[in-house]
Amino acid sequence: MATKKYIELQEFSDADLLNELKETEVQYRKLKLDHAVKGLENPQVIKEVRRDIARLNTEVRRREVAGLTEAQLAKRSKIRKRRRN
C-alpha cells in the first residue's frame, strides 16, 4: 500500500524533487550534528529524515528508469541478470 508521503512525492516535478532531496540531506546533517553535540529531545526524528531521503532517492531513480530507452532497458536487464548469478 502506498504511503501518504510516497503519493505526495509523485506529484513533485523533477526540479522540486531534487531541491527537496538537497534540503532534506542538509536537515539530516544538521540533526546529526545537533544530536552529537547536545542531544535531541526526540532522536527518532533522525530515523524519519533518513527514511525520507531514501524515499526521495527512490523516486528520483524510478523516474530515471522510466525515461530510459528500450536499448538502455535491455542493457540494464542484462547487467541485473549477470549480478544475480
N, C-alpha and C positions, 0 to 999 in steps of 0.2 A: 504494500500500500504506500502510495506516495505521501510524503510528509508535507506539511504546510510550507516549510522552508524550501523544499525542492520545487514545488509548484510555483512559488514566488520567484525562484531563480530562473525558471524557464521564460518568464515574462521580461527579463532584463535584456537589453541589447548587448552586443559583444563588447562595446566600449564600456558600458556600465558594469558589466560583469568583471572585466579586468580591473577597473577602478575599484570596485568593491573588494576584489581579491587583495589588491595592494593595501587598501585601508585596513582590512582585517588582519593582514600579516603585521602591519605596524602596531595595531592594537595588541596582537598576541605578544610581540616582543616587549612592549611596554608592560603588559601584565606580568610576564615572566620576570622582568627586572624588578618591578614593584614587589612581587612575591619573594624574590631573593633578598631584597633589601629590608623590607619592613613587614612582609607577610600580608596576605589578603584576608579580608573578612570571610570571603567565600571562595576558596581555591578551586571549587568546582567550575568556576567561570572559565578557567584556563582550558579545561577539557572541552567545554562547549565551543569556545572560539576555535580550538584546534579542529574540531569536527566541522565547523562552518567553513574553515579553509579547505578541508577535504571535499566538502560538497561543492564549493566553488571550482576547485581544480577538476573535479569530475565533470561538471557541466561544461567547462572550457574544453576538455578533451572530447566529450561527447559531440560537441559542435565541430571540432576539428575532424573527427572521423566521419561525421555526416557530410562534410564538404569534400571528402576525398573522391577522386575519380575511380572508375571501375578497375583500371590497371593498378592504381595505388592500393585499392582494397584487396586485390588478388595477391599482390606482393606482401601485404600485411598479413594475410591469411597464411601464406607460406611460411613467413617468419614465425608466426604464433604456433603453427603446427610443428615446426622444427624444434621450438623450445620445449614442447611437451614431451618429446621423445628422449 
